[in-house]
Amino acid sequence: MCKRLSHSCQMMKSMYKYTKDELTEASTALTSTLHKCEKIDEGKKLDKSQQTLLDRRIKALRLALDLFERAMDEYKVSNDE
């Protein structure tokens, strides 16, 4: 767990090399892709392997968006100080 938290902290520090606008734009693109994947998930019946891949993509996109949200919160805090 500590190793995981340390990695998250390092990743967030590396996010500072991006501007707030770049992070926002990337988050918007990921959100759009997530919605498209969720729409596919609601509709078509997929083969098992395709469904597994789609499920993993959705999970990864949600995780990425969560990390972006945390990075944006950190960005806000660091710029407020």
Contacts in CASP RR format, 6 or more apart in sequence:
PFRMAT RR
TARGET T0000
AUTHOR 0000-0000-0000
METHOD contacts of the structure
MODEL  1
MCKRLSHSCQMMKSMYKYTKDELTEASTALTSTLHKCEKIDEGKKLDKSQ
QTLLDRRIKALRLALDLFERAMDEYKVSNDE
8 67 0 8 1.000
8 70 0 8 1.000
11 67 0 8 1.000
12 70 0 8 1.000
12 71 0 8 1.000
12 74 0 8 1.000
15 23 0 8 1.000
15 71 0 8 1.000
15 74 0 8 1.000
15 75 0 8 1.000
16 75 0 8 1.000
16 78 0 8 1.000
18 26 0 8 1.000
20 72 0 8 1.000
20 75 0 8 1.000
20 79 0 8 1.000
23 68 0 8 1.000
23 71 0 8 1.000
23 72 0 8 1.000
23 75 0 8 1.000
24 72 0 8 1.000
26 68 0 8 1.000
27 65 0 8 1.000
27 68 0 8 1.000
27 69 0 8 1.000
27 72 0 8 1.000
30 61 0 8 1.000
30 64 0 8 1.000
30 65 0 8 1.000
30 68 0 8 1.000
31 65 0 8 1.000
33 61 0 8 1.000
34 58 0 8 1.000
34 61 0 8 1.000
34 62 0 8 1.000
34 65 0 8 1.000
37 54 0 8 1.000
37 57 0 8 1.000
37 58 0 8 1.000
37 61 0 8 1.000
38 58 0 8 1.000
40 46 0 8 1.000
40 54 0 8 1.000
41 54 0 8 1.000
41 55 0 8 1.000
41 58 0 8 1.000
46 54 0 8 1.000
END
